[in-house]
């Protein structure tokens, strides 16, 4: 039994990063470096609600396996 891999014009292997997620990440880093624990916790909760990669990236195609 052979497994064939059918790539449907996969132009991007990984999805592009979500800019809002990374803005919150860098704000978390700054709060942590300043020692602001309350702001850090608030930003961490906000970050968990955001996707880390762009779910609607038009260049990303999912690789499907076909038997």
PDB file of N, CA, C, O and CB in Angstrom:
ATOM      1  N   UNK A   1       0.846  -1.169   0.000  1.00  0.00           N
ATOM      2  CA  UNK A   1       0.000   0.000   0.000  1.00  0.00           C
ATOM      3  C   UNK A   1       0.895   1.237   0.000  1.00  0.00           C
ATOM      4  O   UNK A   1       1.731   1.405   0.888  1.00  0.00           O
ATOM      5  CB  UNK A   1      -0.964  -0.005   1.219  1.00  0.00           C
ATOM      6  N   UNK A   2       0.720   2.080  -0.975  1.00  0.00           N
ATOM      7  CA  UNK A   2       1.486   3.310  -1.066  1.00  0.00           C
ATOM      8  C   UNK A   2       0.613   4.480  -0.648  1.00  0.00           C
ATOM      9  O   UNK A   2      -0.590   4.511  -0.907  1.00  0.00           O
ATOM     10  CB  UNK A   2       2.031   3.516  -2.490  1.00  0.00           C
ATOM     11  N   UNK A   3       1.242   5.424  -0.006  1.00  0.00           N
ATOM     12  CA  UNK A   3       0.549   6.643   0.371  1.00  0.00           C
ATOM     13  C   UNK A   3       1.051   7.756  -0.533  1.00  0.00           C
ATOM     14  O   UNK A   3       2.251   8.020  -0.607  1.00  0.00           O
ATOM     15  CB  UNK A   3       0.771   6.988   1.880  1.00  0.00           C
ATOM     16  N   UNK A   4       0.126   8.398  -1.214  1.00  0.00           N
ATOM     17  CA  UNK A   4       0.495   9.502  -2.086  1.00  0.00           C
ATOM     18  C   UNK A   4       0.212  10.815  -1.362  1.00  0.00           C
ATOM     19  O   UNK A   4      -0.764  10.946  -0.624  1.00  0.00           O
ATOM     20  CB  UNK A   4      -0.276   9.432  -3.436  1.00  0.00           C
ATOM     21  N   UNK A   5       1.086  11.769  -1.594  1.00  0.00           N
ATOM     22  CA  UNK A   5       0.900  13.095  -1.020  1.00  0.00           C
ATOM     23  C   UNK A   5       0.520  14.030  -2.151  1.00  0.00           C
ATOM     24  O   UNK A   5       1.258  14.195  -3.122  1.00  0.00           O
ATOM     25  CB  UNK A   5       2.187  13.592  -0.274  1.00  0.00           C
ATOM     26  N   UNK A   6      -0.631  14.631  -2.006  1.00  0.00           N
ATOM     27  CA  UNK A   6      -1.096  15.551  -3.029  1.00  0.00           C
ATOM     28  C   UNK A   6      -1.007  16.971  -2.469  1.00  0.00           C
ATOM     29  O   UNK A   6      -1.757  17.345  -1.568  1.00  0.00           O
ATOM     30  CB  UNK A   6      -2.553  15.206  -3.480  1.00  0.00           C
ATOM     31  N   UNK A   7      -0.099  17.737  -3.008  1.00  0.00           N
ATOM     32  CA  UNK A   7       0.036  19.125  -2.584  1.00  0.00           C
ATOM     33  C   UNK A   7      -0.820  19.984  -3.496  1.00  0.00           C
ATOM     34  O   UNK A   7      -0.672  19.954  -4.717  1.00  0.00           O
ATOM     35  CB  UNK A   7       1.525  19.589  -2.609  1.00  0.00           C
ATOM     36  N   UNK A   8      -1.704  20.737  -2.897  1.00  0.00           N
ATOM     37  CA  UNK A   8      -2.579  21.603  -3.688  1.00  0.00           C
ATOM     38  C   UNK A   8      -1.969  22.998  -3.719  1.00  0.00           C
ATOM     39  O   UNK A   8      -2.361  23.879  -2.954  1.00  0.00           O
ATOM     40  CB  UNK A   8      -4.033  21.637  -3.102  1.00  0.00           C
ATOM     41  N   UNK A   9      -1.029  23.178  -4.590  1.00  0.00           N
ATOM     42  CA  UNK A   9      -0.306  24.439  -4.763  1.00  0.00           C
ATOM     43  C   UNK A   9       0.098  25.048  -3.427  1.00  0.00           C
ATOM     44  O   UNK A   9      -0.303  26.164  -3.097  1.00  0.00           O
ATOM     45  CB  UNK A   9      -1.156  25.430  -5.543  1.00  0.00           C
ATOM     46  N   UNK A  10       0.883  24.318  -2.671  1.00  0.00           N
ATOM     47  CA  UNK A  10       1.358  24.792  -1.383  1.00  0.00           C
ATOM     48  C   UNK A  10       2.468  25.802  -1.611  1.00  0.00           C
ATOM     49  O   UNK A  10       3.599  25.433  -1.927  1.00  0.00           O
ATOM     50  CB  UNK A  10       1.849  23.618  -0.502  1.00  0.00           C
ATOM     51  N   UNK A  11       2.147  27.058  -1.450  1.00  0.00           N
ATOM     52  CA  UNK A  11       3.156  28.080  -1.647  1.00  0.00           C
ATOM     53  C   UNK A  11       3.796  28.494  -0.328  1.00  0.00           C
ATOM     54  O   UNK A  11       4.931  28.971  -0.325  1.00  0.00           O
ATOM     55  CB  UNK A  11       2.551  29.285  -2.335  1.00  0.00           C
ATOM     56  N   UNK A  12       3.108  28.328   0.775  1.00  0.00           N
ATOM     57  CA  UNK A  12       3.667  28.655   2.080  1.00  0.00           C
ATOM     58  C   UNK A  12       3.586  27.420   2.963  1.00  0.00           C
ATOM     59  O   UNK A  12       2.529  26.801   3.085  1.00  0.00           O
ATOM     60  CB  UNK A  12       2.921  29.858   2.731  1.00  0.00           C
ATOM     61  N   UNK A  13       4.702  27.068   3.572  1.00  0.00           N
ATOM     62  CA  UNK A  13       4.738  25.887   4.417  1.00  0.00           C
ATOM     63  C   UNK A  13       4.132  26.198   5.780  1.00  0.00           C
ATOM     64  O   UNK A  13       3.469  25.351   6.378  1.00  0.00           O
ATOM     65  CB  UNK A  13       6.178  25.374   4.570  1.00  0.00           C
ATOM     66  N   UNK A  14       4.359  27.408   6.268  1.00  0.00           N
ATOM     67  CA  UNK A  14       3.876  27.829   7.580  1.00  0.00           C
ATOM     68  C   UNK A  14       3.003  29.057   7.399  1.00  0.00           C
ATOM     69  O   UNK A  14       3.264  29.889   6.530  1.00  0.00           O
ATOM     70  CB  UNK A  14       5.058  28.122   8.555  1.00  0.00           C
ATOM     71  N   UNK A  15       1.988  29.170   8.202  1.00  0.00           N
ATOM     72  CA  UNK A  15       1.130  30.349   8.134  1.00  0.00           C
ATOM     73  C   UNK A  15       1.890  31.588   8.588  1.00  0.00           C
ATOM     74  O   UNK A  15       2.832  31.498   9.376  1.00  0.00           O
ATOM     75  CB  UNK A  15      -0.128  30.153   8.991  1.00  0.00           C
ATOM     76  N   UNK A  16       1.475  32.733   8.088  1.00  0.00           N
ATOM     77  CA  UNK A  16       2.109  33.979   8.513  1.00  0.00           C
ATOM     78  C   UNK A  16       1.715  34.290   9.944  1.00  0.00           C
ATOM     79  O   UNK A  16       0.673  33.845  10.426  1.00  0.00           O
ATOM     80  CB  UNK A  16       1.720  35.145   7.579  1.00  0.00           C
ATOM     81  N   UNK A  17       2.554  35.055  10.614  1.00  0.00           N
ATOM     82  CA  UNK A  17       2.311  35.371  12.020  1.00  0.00           C
ATOM     83  C   UNK A  17       1.160  36.369  12.137  1.00  0.00           C
ATOM     84  O   UNK A  17       0.928  37.182  11.242  1.00  0.00           O
ATOM     85  CB  UNK A  17       3.591  35.937  12.684  1.00  0.00           C
ATOM     86  N   UNK A  18       0.459  36.288  13.241  1.00  0.00           N
ATOM     87  CA  UNK A  18      -0.649  37.210  13.503  1.00  0.00           C
ATOM     88  C   UNK A  18      -0.079  38.443  14.201  1.00  0.00           C
ATOM     89  O   UNK A  18       0.474  38.326  15.295  1.00  0.00           O
ATOM     90  CB  UNK A  18      -1.774  36.530  14.376  1.00  0.00           C
ATOM     91  N   UNK A  19      -0.202  39.620  13.590  1.00  0.00           N
ATOM     92  CA  UNK A  19       0.418  40.813  14.166  1.00  0.00           C
ATOM     93  C   UNK A  19      -0.126  41.188  15.544  1.00  0.00           C
ATOM     94  O   UNK A  19       0.635  41.640  16.400  1.00  0.00           O
ATOM     95  CB  UNK A  19       0.231  41.969  13.233  1.00  0.00           C
ATOM     96  N   UNK A  20      -1.425  41.011  15.775  1.00  0.00           N
ATOM     97  CA  UNK A  20      -1.989  41.359  17.093  1.00  0.00           C
ATOM     98  C   UNK A  20      -1.398  40.483  18.191  1.00  0.00           C
ATOM     99  O   UNK A  20      -1.104  40.965  19.285  1.00  0.00           O
ATOM    100  CB  UNK A  20      -3.523  41.217  17.079  1.00  0.00           C
ATOM    101  N   UNK A  21      -1.225  39.188  17.899  1.00  0.00           N
ATOM    102  CA  UNK A  21      -0.666  38.252  18.874  1.00  0.00           C
ATOM    103  C   UNK A  21       0.738  38.682  19.275  1.00  0.00           C
ATOM    104  O   UNK A  21       1.084  38.686  20.456  1.00  0.00           O
ATOM    105  CB  UNK A  21      -0.645  36.822  18.305  1.00  0.00           C
ATOM    106  N   UNK A  22       1.542  39.041  18.283  1.00  0.00           N
ATOM    107  CA  UNK A  22       2.929  39.396  18.577  1.00  0.00           C
ATOM    108  C   UNK A  22       3.054  40.768  19.228  1.00  0.00           C
ATOM    109  O   UNK A  22       3.989  40.993  19.995  1.00  0.00           O
ATOM    110  CB  UNK A  22       3.751  39.361  17.309  1.00  0.00           C
ATOM    111  N   UNK A  23       2.139  41.690  18.943  1.00  0.00           N
ATOM    112  CA  UNK A  23       2.137  42.964  19.655  1.00  0.00           C
ATOM    113  C   UNK A  23       1.884  42.739  21.144  1.00  0.00           C
ATOM    114  O   UNK A  23       2.529  43.352  21.995  1.00  0.00           O
ATOM    115  CB  UNK A  23       1.074  43.913  19.065  1.00  0.00           C
ATOM    116  N   UNK A  24       0.944  41.861  21.443  1.00  0.00           N
ATOM    117  CA  UNK A  24       0.648  41.551  22.847  1.00  0.00           C
ATOM    118  C   UNK A  24       1.836  40.829  23.479  1.00  0.00           C
ATOM    119  O   UNK A  24       2.149  41.062  24.646  1.00  0.00           O
ATOM    120  CB  UNK A  24      -0.639  40.684  22.964  1.00  0.00           C
ATOM    121  N   UNK A  25       2.498  39.959  22.724  1.00  0.00           N
ATOM    122  CA  UNK A  25       3.664  39.235  23.232  1.00  0.00           C
ATOM    123  C   UNK A  25       4.781  40.199  23.638  1.00  0.00           C
ATOM    124  O   UNK A  25       5.370  40.059  24.710  1.00  0.00           O
ATOM    125  CB  UNK A  25       4.179  38.246  22.175  1.00  0.00           C
ATOM    126  N   UNK A  26       5.068  41.176  22.777  1.00  0.00           N
ATOM    127  CA  UNK A  26       6.138  42.123  23.097  1.00  0.00           C
ATOM    128  C   UNK A  26       5.745  43.042  24.256  1.00  0.00           C
ATOM    129  O   UNK A  26       6.597  43.441  25.049  1.00  0.00           O
ATOM    130  CB  UNK A  26       6.489  42.958  21.862  1.00  0.00           C
ATOM    131  N   UNK A  27       4.471  43.375  24.352  1.00  0.00           N
ATOM    132  CA  UNK A  27       4.005  44.157  25.497  1.00  0.00           C
ATOM    133  C   UNK A  27       4.151  43.341  26.785  1.00  0.00           C
ATOM    134  O   UNK A  27       4.474  43.892  27.838  1.00  0.00           O
ATOM    135  CB  UNK A  27       2.531  44.596  25.295  1.00  0.00           C
ATOM    136  N   UNK A  28       3.912  42.028  26.702  1.00  0.00           N
ATOM    137  CA  UNK A  28       4.118  41.145  27.853  1.00  0.00           C
ATOM    138  C   UNK A  28       5.576  41.146  28.278  1.00  0.00           C
ATOM    139  O   UNK A  28       5.888  41.211  29.467  1.00  0.00           O
ATOM    140  CB  UNK A  28       3.665  39.716  27.527  1.00  0.00           C
ATOM    141  N   UNK A  29       6.469  41.073  27.293  1.00  0.00           N
ATOM    142  CA  UNK A  29       7.908  41.084  27.606  1.00  0.00           C
ATOM    143  C   UNK A  29       8.303  42.372  28.313  1.00  0.00           C
ATOM    144  O   UNK A  29       9.039  42.345  29.299  1.00  0.00           O
ATOM    145  CB  UNK A  29       8.742  40.914  26.323  1.00  0.00           C
ATOM    146  N   UNK A  30       7.813  43.500  27.808  1.00  0.00           N
ATOM    147  CA  UNK A  30       8.148  44.791  28.432  1.00  0.00           C
ATOM    148  C   UNK A  30       7.608  44.852  29.865  1.00  0.00           C
ATOM    149  O   UNK A  30       8.301  45.318  30.770  1.00  0.00           O
ATOM    150  CB  UNK A  30       7.573  45.967  27.593  1.00  0.00           C
ATOM    151  N   UNK A  31       6.386  44.388  30.070  1.00  0.00           N
ATOM    152  CA  UNK A  31       5.801  44.401  31.418  1.00  0.00           C
ATOM    153  C   UNK A  31       6.598  43.499  32.358  1.00  0.00           C
ATOM    154  O   UNK A  31       6.804  43.842  33.522  1.00  0.00           O
ATOM    155  CB  UNK A  31       4.322  43.951  31.374  1.00  0.00           C
ATOM    156  N   UNK A  32       7.039  42.363  31.864  1.00  0.00           N
ATOM    157  CA  UNK A  32       7.816  41.426  32.690  1.00  0.00           C
ATOM    158  C   UNK A  32       9.168  42.032  33.056  1.00  0.00           C
ATOM    159  O   UNK A  32       9.624  41.902  34.192  1.00  0.00           O
ATOM    160  CB  UNK A  32       8.018  40.082  31.949  1.00  0.00           C
ATOM    161  N   UNK A  33       9.809  42.695  32.091  1.00  0.00           N
ATOM    162  CA  UNK A  33      11.110  43.318  32.366  1.00  0.00           C
ATOM    163  C   UNK A  33      10.987  44.456  33.378  1.00  0.00           C
ATOM    164  O   UNK A  33      11.895  44.677  34.179  1.00  0.00           O
ATOM    165  CB  UNK A  33      11.732  43.843  31.067  1.00  0.00           C
ATOM    166  N   UNK A  34       9.863  45.181  33.344  1.00  0.00           N
ATOM    167  CA  UNK A  34       9.634  46.261  34.308  1.00  0.00           C
ATOM    168  C   UNK A  34       9.172  45.732  35.659  1.00  0.00           C
ATOM    169  O   UNK A  34       9.205  46.462  36.650  1.00  0.00           O
ATOM    170  CB  UNK A  34       8.605  47.241  33.765  1.00  0.00           C
ATOM    171  N   UNK A  35       8.749  44.491  35.714  1.00  0.00           N
ATOM    172  CA  UNK A  35       8.272  43.916  36.972  1.00  0.00           C
ATOM    173  C   UNK A  35       6.805  44.194  37.241  1.00  0.00           C
ATOM    174  O   UNK A  35       6.356  44.071  38.380  1.00  0.00           O
ATOM    175  CB  UNK A  35       9.087  44.439  38.111  1.00  0.00           C
ATOM    176  N   UNK A  36       6.060  44.561  36.230  1.00  0.00           N
ATOM    177  CA  UNK A  36       4.640  44.870  36.371  1.00  0.00           C
ATOM    178  C   UNK A  36       3.829  43.571  36.215  1.00  0.00           C
ATOM    179  O   UNK A  36       3.405  43.217  35.115  1.00  0.00           O
ATOM    180  CB  UNK A  36       4.194  45.942  35.314  1.00  0.00           C
ATOM    181  N   UNK A  37       3.625  42.877  37.334  1.00  0.00           N
ATOM    182  CA  UNK A  37       2.971  41.568  37.307  1.00  0.00           C
ATOM    183  C   UNK A  37       1.502  41.646  36.920  1.00  0.00           C
ATOM    184  O   UNK A  37       1.000  40.765  36.222  1.00  0.00           O
ATOM    185  CB  UNK A  37       3.098  40.906  38.652  1.00  0.00           C
ATOM    186  N   UNK A  38       0.806  42.688  37.363  1.00  0.00           N
ATOM    187  CA  UNK A  38      -0.628  42.812  37.054  1.00  0.00           C
ATOM    188  C   UNK A  38      -0.844  42.997  35.556  1.00  0.00           C
ATOM    189  O   UNK A  38      -1.725  42.369  34.969  1.00  0.00           O
ATOM    190  CB  UNK A  38      -1.250  43.994  37.828  1.00  0.00           C
ATOM    191  N   UNK A  39      -0.044  43.855  34.945  1.00  0.00           N
ATOM    192  CA  UNK A  39      -0.153  44.089  33.497  1.00  0.00           C
ATOM    193  C   UNK A  39       0.234  42.821  32.733  1.00  0.00           C
ATOM    194  O   UNK A  39      -0.388  42.481  31.726  1.00  0.00           O
ATOM    195  CB  UNK A  39       0.751  45.283  33.060  1.00  0.00           C
ATOM    196  N   UNK A  40       1.267  42.124  33.219  1.00  0.00           N
ATOM    197  CA  UNK A  40       1.709  40.888  32.582  1.00  0.00           C
ATOM    198  C   UNK A  40       0.597  39.850  32.570  1.00  0.00           C
ATOM    199  O   UNK A  40       0.351  39.220  31.542  1.00  0.00           O
ATOM    200  CB  UNK A  40       2.939  40.331  33.295  1.00  0.00           C
ATOM    201  N   UNK A  41      -0.077  39.664  33.699  1.00  0.00           N
ATOM    202  CA  UNK A  41      -1.175  38.680  33.782  1.00  0.00           C
ATOM    203  C   UNK A  41      -2.331  39.047  32.866  1.00  0.00           C
ATOM    204  O   UNK A  41      -2.916  38.183  32.214  1.00  0.00           O
ATOM    205  CB  UNK A  41      -1.680  38.564  35.223  1.00  0.00           C
ATOM    206  N   UNK A  42      -2.656  40.336  32.820  1.00  0.00           N
ATOM    207  CA  UNK A  42      -3.735  40.805  31.961  1.00  0.00           C
ATOM    208  C   UNK A  42      -3.406  40.552  30.489  1.00  0.00           C
ATOM    209  O   UNK A  42      -4.256  40.091  29.728  1.00  0.00           O
ATOM    210  CB  UNK A  42      -3.998  42.298  32.201  1.00  0.00           C
ATOM    211  N   UNK A  43      -2.170  40.857  30.095  1.00  0.00           N
ATOM    212  CA  UNK A  43      -1.761  40.638  28.712  1.00  0.00           C
ATOM    213  C   UNK A  43      -1.700  39.150  28.359  1.00  0.00           C
ATOM    214  O   UNK A  43      -2.022  38.762  27.236  1.00  0.00           O
ATOM    215  CB  UNK A  43      -0.406  41.284  28.464  1.00  0.00           C
ATOM    216  N   UNK A  44      -1.291  38.329  29.310  1.00  0.00           N
ATOM    217  CA  UNK A  44      -1.230  36.885  29.059  1.00  0.00           C
ATOM    218  C   UNK A  44      -2.630  36.321  28.822  1.00  0.00           C
ATOM    219  O   UNK A  44      -2.815  35.471  27.951  1.00  0.00           O
ATOM    220  CB  UNK A  44      -0.555  36.156  30.241  1.00  0.00           C
ATOM    221  N   UNK A  45      -3.606  36.783  29.583  1.00  0.00           N
ATOM    222  CA  UNK A  45      -4.986  36.348  29.361  1.00  0.00           C
ATOM    223  C   UNK A  45      -5.481  36.798  27.994  1.00  0.00           C
ATOM    224  O   UNK A  45      -6.180  36.058  27.303  1.00  0.00           O
ATOM    225  CB  UNK A  45      -5.908  36.891  30.461  1.00  0.00           C
ATOM    226  N   UNK A  46      -5.113  38.020  27.609  1.00  0.00           N
ATOM    227  CA  UNK A  46      -5.517  38.541  26.307  1.00  0.00           C
ATOM    228  C   UNK A  46      -4.845  37.742  25.185  1.00  0.00           C
ATOM    229  O   UNK A  46      -5.475  37.461  24.165  1.00  0.00           O
ATOM    230  CB  UNK A  46      -5.162  40.043  26.189  1.00  0.00           C
ATOM    231  N   UNK A  47      -3.591  37.380  25.364  1.00  0.00           N
ATOM    232  CA  UNK A  47      -2.846  36.643  24.336  1.00  0.00           C
ATOM    233  C   UNK A  47      -3.447  35.261  24.109  1.00  0.00           C
ATOM    234  O   UNK A  47      -3.444  34.764  22.982  1.00  0.00           O
ATOM    235  CB  UNK A  47      -1.368  36.512  24.733  1.00  0.00           C
ATOM    236  N   UNK A  48      -3.949  34.649  25.139  1.00  0.00           N
ATOM    237  CA  UNK A  48      -4.525  33.301  25.000  1.00  0.00           C
ATOM    238  C   UNK A  48      -5.812  33.288  24.181  1.00  0.00           C
ATOM    239  O   UNK A  48      -6.234  32.233  23.708  1.00  0.00           O
ATOM    240  CB  UNK A  48      -4.798  32.712  26.370  1.00  0.00           C
ATOM    241  N   UNK A  49      -6.428  34.430  24.012  1.00  0.00           N
ATOM    242  CA  UNK A  49      -7.648  34.492  23.211  1.00  0.00           C
ATOM    243  C   UNK A  49      -7.356  34.719  21.731  1.00  0.00           C
ATOM    244  O   UNK A  49      -8.254  34.583  20.899  1.00  0.00           O
ATOM    245  CB  UNK A  49      -8.553  35.593  23.729  1.00  0.00           C
ATOM    246  N   UNK A  50      -6.110  35.065  21.389  1.00  0.00           N
ATOM    247  CA  UNK A  50      -5.752  35.397  20.015  1.00  0.00           C
ATOM    248  C   UNK A  50      -5.073  34.210  19.325  1.00  0.00           C
ATOM    249  O   UNK A  50      -4.360  33.451  19.981  1.00  0.00           O
ATOM    250  CB  UNK A  50      -4.832  36.628  19.986  1.00  0.00           C
ATOM    251  N   UNK A  51      -5.276  34.036  18.032  1.00  0.00           N
ATOM    252  CA  UNK A  51      -4.543  32.996  17.303  1.00  0.00           C
ATOM    253  C   UNK A  51      -3.108  33.449  17.072  1.00  0.00           C
ATOM    254  O   UNK A  51      -2.872  34.622  16.782  1.00  0.00           O
ATOM    255  CB  UNK A  51      -5.235  32.670  15.949  1.00  0.00           C
ATOM    256  N   UNK A  52      -2.144  32.537  17.196  1.00  0.00           N
ATOM    257  CA  UNK A  52      -0.740  32.909  17.014  1.00  0.00           C
ATOM    258  C   UNK A  52      -0.370  33.017  15.545  1.00  0.00           C
ATOM    259  O   UNK A  52       0.596  33.697  15.199  1.00  0.00           O
ATOM    260  CB  UNK A  52       0.166  31.899  17.698  1.00  0.00           C
ATOM    261  N   UNK A  53      -1.113  32.365  14.688  1.00  0.00           N
ATOM    262  CA  UNK A  53      -0.873  32.443  13.242  1.00  0.00           C
ATOM    263  C   UNK A  53      -2.159  32.902  12.570  1.00  0.00           C
ATOM    264  O   UNK A  53      -3.252  32.753  13.117  1.00  0.00           O
ATOM    265  CB  UNK A  53      -0.398  31.061  12.662  1.00  0.00           C
ATOM    266  N   UNK A  54      -2.011  33.456  11.390  1.00  0.00           N
ATOM    267  CA  UNK A  54      -3.160  33.987  10.658  1.00  0.00           C
ATOM    268  C   UNK A  54      -4.011  32.827  10.128  1.00  0.00           C
ATOM    269  O   UNK A  54      -3.553  32.107   9.241  1.00  0.00           O
ATOM    270  CB  UNK A  54      -2.694  34.908   9.489  1.00  0.00           C
ATOM    271  N   UNK A  55      -5.227  32.620  10.638  1.00  0.00           N
ATOM    272  CA  UNK A  55      -6.045  31.502  10.172  1.00  0.00           C
ATOM    273  C   UNK A  55      -6.574  31.695   8.754  1.00  0.00           C
ATOM    274  O   UNK A  55      -6.989  30.728   8.115  1.00  0.00           O
ATOM    275  CB  UNK A  55      -7.200  31.294  11.111  1.00  0.00           C
ATOM    276  N   UNK A  56      -6.564  32.921   8.259  1.00  0.00           N
ATOM    277  CA  UNK A  56      -7.061  33.206   6.911  1.00  0.00           C
ATOM    278  C   UNK A  56      -5.941  33.565   5.949  1.00  0.00           C
ATOM    279  O   UNK A  56      -6.140  34.360   5.031  1.00  0.00           O
ATOM    280  CB  UNK A  56      -8.070  34.333   6.955  1.00  0.00           C
ATOM    281  N   UNK A  57      -4.780  32.991   6.151  1.00  0.00           N
ATOM    282  CA  UNK A  57      -3.636  33.267   5.285  1.00  0.00           C
ATOM    283  C   UNK A  57      -3.914  32.710   3.888  1.00  0.00           C
ATOM    284  O   UNK A  57      -4.056  31.496   3.740  1.00  0.00           O
ATOM    285  CB  UNK A  57      -2.330  32.654   5.876  1.00  0.00           C
ATOM    286  N   UNK A  58      -3.996  33.555   2.864  1.00  0.00           N
ATOM    287  CA  UNK A  58      -4.335  33.065   1.522  1.00  0.00           C
ATOM    288  C   UNK A  58      -3.213  32.256   0.869  1.00  0.00           C
ATOM    289  O   UNK A  58      -3.474  31.456  -0.030  1.00  0.00           O
ATOM    290  CB  UNK A  58      -4.688  34.231   0.633  1.00  0.00           C
ATOM    291  N   UNK A  59      -1.972  32.454   1.310  1.00  0.00           N
ATOM    292  CA  UNK A  59      -0.846  31.716   0.717  1.00  0.00           C
ATOM    293  C   UNK A  59      -0.711  30.301   1.283  1.00  0.00           C
ATOM    294  O   UNK A  59      -0.143  29.425   0.631  1.00  0.00           O
ATOM    295  CB  UNK A  59       0.453  32.480   0.945  1.00  0.00           C
ATOM    296  N   UNK A  60      -1.229  30.075   2.489  1.00  0.00           N
ATOM    297  CA  UNK A  60      -1.070  28.771   3.140  1.00  0.00           C
ATOM    298  C   UNK A  60      -2.095  27.784   2.610  1.00  0.00           C
ATOM    299  O   UNK A  60      -3.294  28.066   2.602  1.00  0.00           O
ATOM    300  CB  UNK A  60      -1.202  28.904   4.666  1.00  0.00           C
ATOM    301  N   UNK A  61      -1.629  26.648   2.177  1.00  0.00           N
ATOM    302  CA  UNK A  61      -2.514  25.561   1.756  1.00  0.00           C
ATOM    303  C   UNK A  61      -2.201  24.341   2.601  1.00  0.00           C
ATOM    304  O   UNK A  61      -1.039  23.991   2.808  1.00  0.00           O
ATOM    305  CB  UNK A  61      -2.351  25.245   0.232  1.00  0.00           C
ATOM    306  N   UNK A  62      -3.229  23.718   3.073  1.00  0.00           N
ATOM    307  CA  UNK A  62      -3.056  22.549   3.913  1.00  0.00           C
ATOM    308  C   UNK A  62      -2.659  21.345   3.066  1.00  0.00           C
ATOM    309  O   UNK A  62      -3.246  21.107   2.011  1.00  0.00           O
ATOM    310  CB  UNK A  62      -4.340  22.256   4.699  1.00  0.00           C
ATOM    311  N   UNK A  63      -1.689  20.603   3.511  1.00  0.00           N
ATOM    312  CA  UNK A  63      -1.229  19.424   2.817  1.00  0.00           C
ATOM    313  C   UNK A  63      -2.151  18.253   3.165  1.00  0.00           C
ATOM    314  O   UNK A  63      -2.331  17.926   4.338  1.00  0.00           O
ATOM    315  CB  UNK A  63       0.244  19.107   3.183  1.00  0.00           C
ATOM    316  N   UNK A  64      -2.720  17.638   2.164  1.00  0.00           N
ATOM    317  CA  UNK A  64      -3.649  16.524   2.404  1.00  0.00           C
ATOM    318  C   UNK A  64      -3.040  15.233   1.906  1.00  0.00           C
ATOM    319  O   UNK A  64      -2.371  15.194   0.873  1.00  0.00           O
ATOM    320  CB  UNK A  64      -5.010  16.774   1.714  1.00  0.00           C
ATOM    321  N   UNK A  65      -3.284  14.178   2.661  1.00  0.00           N
ATOM    322  CA  UNK A  65      -2.779  12.856   2.302  1.00  0.00           C
ATOM    323  C   UNK A  65      -3.893  12.074   1.615  1.00  0.00           C
ATOM    324  O   UNK A  65      -5.054  12.120   2.021  1.00  0.00           O
ATOM    325  CB  UNK A  65      -2.254  12.093   3.559  1.00  0.00           C
ATOM    326  N   UNK A  66      -3.513  11.367   0.581  1.00  0.00           N
ATOM    327  CA  UNK A  66      -4.495  10.608  -0.176  1.00  0.00           C
ATOM    328  C   UNK A  66      -3.972   9.197  -0.348  1.00  0.00           C
ATOM    329  O   UNK A  66      -2.811   8.991  -0.700  1.00  0.00           O
ATOM    330  CB  UNK A  66      -4.790  11.270  -1.553  1.00  0.00           C
ATOM    331  N   UNK A  67      -4.829   8.238  -0.099  1.00  0.00           N
ATOM    332  CA  UNK A  67      -4.407   6.832  -0.264  1.00  0.00           C
ATOM    333  C   UNK A  67      -4.827   6.311  -1.603  1.00  0.00           C
ATOM    334  O   UNK A  67      -4.563   5.153  -1.925  1.00  0.00           O
ATOM    335  CB  UNK A  67      -4.987   5.947   0.837  1.00  0.00           C
TER     336      UNK A  67
END
